[in-house]
Amino acid sequence: MDNKTLDSSHSSGLTLAHHVRQCLDDYFAHLDGHEPANLYELVLNEVEKPLIEIVLKQAHFNQSRAAEILGISRSTLRKKIALFGIG
């Protein structure tokens, strides 16, 4: 990856937000009458771990580079790695 900044769209022209909306629409469509609960926490928990795993892989497991890509401090990244049991 070079130093160019990319927006949230990729080659298909669809944004990350589009994919999130689609997943949430599917989630609500499959509730079968059940009430959703703690959706905010659910979404964060479902997204944060794979986000960190994928960025670490893209950064060749260089935590400083991964933290830079994520826009968080290295110490925050290390805490999240421990929290999610990544590694």
Beta strands, then each sheet from edge to edge (+ up, - down):
end
